[in-house]
Amino acid sequence: MLNWTRSFFLRGVWLVLLFEILVAGAVALAALQLAKAELSRSDAETAETLFEDMLAVANVSKALTLEDVVARRSSSLGSDDLFLLIDANDRVIAGNLARWPTGVPASRTFVEIEATATAMPDSRKYGVFAATLDNGSQLLVGHSLERSERSLTSLRDALLKAVLLAFPLAVAAAWLVVKLVDSRLRDVEDALEKFNSDNLSQRIELNGSQDTFDRLGEISNRMMDRIAELVEELRIVTDSVAHDLRMPLTRLKNRLTEAQASDDIAVHVEINELATNELDHVLSILTQMLQIGRAEAGIGREAFVAVDLSGLVHDMAEIFGPVAEDADRSLTSSGAKAASVTGQPDLLARALSNLVENALSYGRGAIAVKLHDTGDAFEIAVEDEGPGIPPEHEAKALRRFGRLDPARAGGGSGLGLALASAVMRLHGGTLLLARSKDRFAVILRLPKSPGNSDYPAERA
């Protein structure tokens, strides 16, 4: 049963909702602050304009003094502004204030205060502008902030209502966002569940967006491809082991039965020799399988030492040269004289000898073992003049027991290329198959700096 308190779905909804609420709150707060700043600027301009207008009227008019202008403005019906004119001794000359407000400097600055004008029943907030005149008197003009306060309150109420109305929309949006994420993950979950139910052909459907979910799908599909490949390889290996070991063990049983029924010493010696050969063949198969498994598991890197590749190539020519001559073929070696990598010499020698043996058994014409320095890697190519492995059979040839003869009548075990490929992966290298018009080559590519390769073989 789903634990909602710990589920991604519920936590995701709350997280998205909280984010939306924080964003909405930040936007509302910013809007209020901007509106407040704009209203304050407007009130300051209004107060200063009113102040300058009064001075201008007094200066222009010949019949009215500044005292008269202040007196008329402060006694105007319906006026909710403040006016006050005092002399140098702080005595009130005219205005609708009983005294100069505390904390208001006469320095042409805008100040917000709370004051009670004459004929007004209660105090109000004003934005005042004051200055000292040339004759020493001081003039104060104030503009009521009541309209600005009402506008700010209306805006605050409107934003609060908008946030409250947007809350259900935010919940719906959070649910839809998390539902979308959950549905994409559900597709991955369903595909993996079907794959886990022995449907190894199941894959995650991609929508081509190349987003995180598509990349997750691609990685999961590659993983499922690899698992399916390993399961198929395990099936092939199981069948192949049963097939390849059954024949020599059956022959061994028959030989031992024949020896048991015979009292002839010569027969016993011959059967013993044949049985030994059969057991050597079985042990060879098991040994190569063990080496492949260890190499694919990365076991043995801790025992890496410096390996002289030029010496290794020379030794292969020395060992297999006489075998090639007996088959009326030639085997030569060439290439770089100073070539050294870090690795397991026995495994590298086994991989290279497998390639030479394959060339002797299945190739044609002259065989050449060449060592090349490509700059960032060393390549050992085993070439012959045969047609090589057909491109459509390359993947099969690189599998364990991947012999290309359907009757499995050949003498090999089908593990040579698989072992060479596993040894290359262990050394961070690659096994390459290359062909030209009249030659076929299998190449062991070993990087000078140790690394890891994800692919057992590529075409050159």
N, C-alpha and C positions, 0 to 999 in steps of 0.2 A: 504494500500500500504506500502511496506517495506521502511523504512527510512534508506537508506544506510549509511548516516553519523553517525547514532547511532546504527547500527546493529552490533551484535556480529561477524558476518562473516567478514565484512570489518575491524573492529577493530582487530579481531584475525589475519587476514592476515598481517596487518601492524605490529602488535606486533611480530609475528613470523619472518617476514622479517627483522624488526629492530634487533631482536636478532641475526639472521644469519649474517647480515651486521656487527654488533659489534664483533661477533666471528671471522668472516673472517678478519676484520681490525686488531683485536688483534693478530691473527695468522701471518698476513703479517708483522705487526710491530715487533713481536718477531723474525720472520725469518730474517728481515733486521738487527735487533740489533745483533743477533747471527752471521750473516754473517760478519757484520762490526767488531765485536770483534775478529772473527777468522782471518780476513784479517789483522787486526792491529797486532795480535800476530805473524802472519807469516812474516809481514814486519819487525817487531822488531827482529825476529830471523835472517832474511836475513841480516839486517844491522849489527847486532852483529857478525854474521859469517864472513861477509866481512871484518869487523874491525880486527877480530882475524887472518884471513888469511893473511892480509897485515903484521901484526906483525910477524907472523910465517915465512913468506917469508924473511923478513928482518933479522930475527935472524938466519935462516938456511943458507942463501946465504952469501958467502964470498966476492962476487964481487959487490953486491948491498947493498946500505944502505937504511934505511927507506925513506930518501928523494928521492932516485932513484925510489923506488917502487911506492911512491905517485905520482911522476912526470909521470912515465910511465902509470899508471892507469888513471890519469886525462887527459892524452893526447890521450888515446886509441880512435880510430874511432868507432863510434856507441855506445859509452858508455854514458849512461844518469844518471850515479851516481855522487855523490859529494865526493870530496876528498880535505882535507885541513890539512896542517901541519904547525904550527907556533911555534916560539921559546918562551922562557920564557918572552921576552919583547914584545910579541904579534906581532912580525914581521913575515910576510908570508914567509915560506921556500919553500913550493911547494903546488900545488893543483889547482883546477879550480874554486876557490872562491876568490874574491878580499879581503875579510876580514872575520873575525870570526862572525857568525850570532848572532844577539842580542837574549838573552833569552835562549841560549843553554849552559847548565852547562857541564863542563868536568868531569862528575862524573859517567861515565858508565851507563847512563840512556838513554832510548829511547824517543825521542821528535819528534813531527811532526811540520815541518816549511814550509814556502813558501820562496823560494830563486831562484836567477838567476845565473846559472853557466856560466862561460866564454864560448864563442862560442855558447851560446844558445840564441835564439831571444826573449824568454819570460820567465817569472818566472814559476816555477812548485812547486808542493808539494813534499816534501821529508820526509822520516823518517830517522833521523840521530842518530848516536851513537857516543859519544865523551868521551875521557878520557885523563888525564894528565899522561905522561910517566915519567920514573925514572929520566931522565935528565932535567925535568922541561918543556919540550915541550908538546904541546897538539895536539892530532890527532883527526880529525873528519871524519867520513865516513857516507855518506847518500845514501839511496836507494830510487829511484823514486817510488812515490805512484800512478803514472798514470795508471798502469795496474789494481791496486786495485780499483781505482776510477771508471774505466770503468766497471769492474766486478760488483761493487756495483750498478752502474747506470743501467746496464743490468738486474741485479736481480730486482731492483726497478721497471723497466719498465715491466718486465715479471710478477711480482706480480700484478701490476696495471691492465695489460691486463687480467690476470687470474680473478681478482675481477670483472672487467667489463663483462667478458664472463660468470662469475658465477652468475651475477645479475639476468638474466632471469631464470636461474635454481633455484635461491633462491626464486624468485617470484612464480615459479611453485611449489616448495617444500612447501612454506608457504600456498599456495592455497590448495594443497593436504592435508596437516595436518589439516587445519581448516575445509576442506570439510569432512574429516574423522570424526572429532569431531561433526560437524554439522549433519552428517548422523546418528550418534549414537543418538544424541539428537532428531533428526527428528523421529526416531523410537519410542522414548518415547512420543513425541508430538502426533504422529499419533495414538498410542494406547490409550492415554488419551482422544483424540478427539473422537475416536470410543466409548470408554467407556462412555464419556459424552453424546453420542447420543443414550443412552438407551441400548447399547450393553454391558450389565453387565458381560458377559462372556469373554470380551476382556482382554488380558493380554500382557505384554511386553515380547518379546522373548529374552531369555538370551543366550549368546554364551559360557558360561562356563568358561570365563577368570577370573572371580572374580575380575575384575578391578573396577574402580570407576563407570563406566557406568553399569556394571553388578550389583553392589551393589545398585545403584540408581534404577535399574529395579526391584530388589528384594524388596526394600522398597516400591516402587510404587505398585508392585503386592500385597504386604501385605495390603497396604492401600486400594486397589481396592477390595481385598477379604473382608476386614472389611466393606467397604461401601456396597458391594453386600449382605453381611450377614445382615447388619442393614436394608437394603431395604427389604430383604426377611422377616426379623423379624417384620418390620413395617407392611408388608402385612399380616403376620400371626396374629399379634396383632390386626390389624384392623378387620380382619375377626372374630377373636376369641371374641373380645369385642362385636361386633355386634351379634354374636351367643349367647354368654353367658348372655348378657344383654337383648336380645330380649325375651328369655323365661320367666325370672322372671317379666319383665315389661308387657309381654302379660298376664301372670297369674294375675298380679296386676290389669291390666285393666279389666280382666274378673271378678275378685273379686269385684272391685268397681262397675261394671255394675250390678252384682248380688245384691250387697248391695243397690244400687239405686232402684232396682225393688222390694225390700222386705221391709215390715214394721215391721218385727220381730226384737225385740231388741237383742235376743240371736244370731240371724243370723248376725246382725251388729257387735256384740262383736267378734264372731268367725272370720268373714271376716277381721275385724280390726287387730286381732292377726296374721292372715295369711299374710295380707298386710305388717304388721310391719316386719315379718320374711323375706319377699321378699325384702323389702327395706334394711334391715340389710345385706342381701346377696349382694345386689348391692353396698352398701357402702363399704363392706369388699373388694370387687373386686377393686373398685376405690381407696380405701386407700392403698391397696397393690401395685397397679400400681404406685401410686404417690410415695410411699416409694422406689420402685425399681428405678424409674426415678431419684429421688433425690440422692439415693446412687450411681447410675452409674455416675451422674454428679459431684460427690465428695462433695455434699452439706452436711454440718453437722460436718466436721472435727474440726471446730472451737469450737464445744461444747463437745469435747472429755474430759472424766474424767477417773479416775482410776476405773476399773471394777474388782470385785472379781469373778473370773471364778468358783472357788470351790463353792461359795455361789450360783451362778447361776445354776450350775449343781444340787446342793442339792434342790433348789427351784423347778426345773423342775420335780424332782422325787416326791416332796411333792404334786405338783399340779396335775400331771398326774397319780400318783400311784393309786388313787381310780378309775379313768377311766379305767386303765388297769385291775384292779380287777373285775370291772363290766363286762369286756369282757373275764373273766377267763384267764387272762394273768398276767405276773409279770413285774414290772419295777424297776430296781435297779440302783444305782449310785455309783461310786467309782473313786478313783484317787487322785491326788495331793491335799494336804490341803492348801498350800500357792501358789496361782496362780493368778497373777494380770496383766492386760494389760490396755492400754489406749484406750478408745473407747466410744461408745454410749451404755449404758446399755439397754435401751429400744429396740434398733435395734438388739443387740446381743441376747436378750431374745426372741425377735420375731423370729429370724432366728432359734434358737435352738428349740423353741416350734413348729415351722413348721416341723422340722425333726422328732420330737417325734410324732406329729400328723400323719405324713406320715407313720411312723413305726406302729402306732396303726391302721391306716386305711388300709394299703396295705401290711404290714409285717405279719410275723407269729411268734408264740412262744414267748419266753421271750425277753424282751427288756432291754438293758443295756446302760446306759449313762456313758461313761468313760472319765476321764480327764487325759491326759498324758503330762509330761514335756520332750520334745525332746532335750533340751539344748538351741537351738536358738528360739524355738517356743513352744506354748501350743496347744495341739490337743484335741478337744472334739469329741468323736466318739459316734454316736447313732447306736447301733447294734441290729439286730433281727435275727431270724432263718429262714427267708424267702429267696427265690431265688434272691430278689432284682431286680434292673433294668438291663435288658439284655444289654450287651456291645454295641450292634448295635443301641440301643435306648437311649444311655446316652445323646448324644447331643440334641436330641429332648426333653428329660425330663427336661433339664436345661434351655430350652427356656420358655419364657412367654406363658402361656396357653398350655404348652407342656405336656398335659395328654396323656397317652399311650393307652387309650381306644378309639378306632375309633368312637364309637357311642356317646362319650362324655356324657355317662349316669351317671358318678360318681358324687358325691356330691361336690367334690373339684373344685377349680377354676383353677388349673394348674399353680399357681403362687408361691407355697411354695418353691421349689428348686430355682427358678429364684430369689426370694427375698433373700434367704440365700446366693446365689452366689454373688448378688449385694452387700450385707452387708459385705461379706468377701473382696470384691474388695475395698470397702470404707475404710476398716481397714487394707489394705495392705496384706490381707491373701488370702487363697485359699480354695475352696471347693473340697474335694477329695472323690472319690467313690472307695471303697475297698471291695473285696469279697474273701472269703476262701471257703473251702469245704462245710461247713454247715452254714455259716453266711454271712450276707451282712451288710456293714456299710457305713454311710455317715459321713465324717469327716470335721469339721471346724478347719482349721489350722490358728492360729493367731500368727504372729511373735512377739517376745518380744520387738523388736525395730520397730516402725511403718515404713511402706514402701508402695510401690505400686505394685500390681500384674497385669500383662497384660492378664492373662488367667483366665476365670471364673471357670474352673474345670479341674482336671487332674485325671488320674487313679493312685491309689497307688499300 
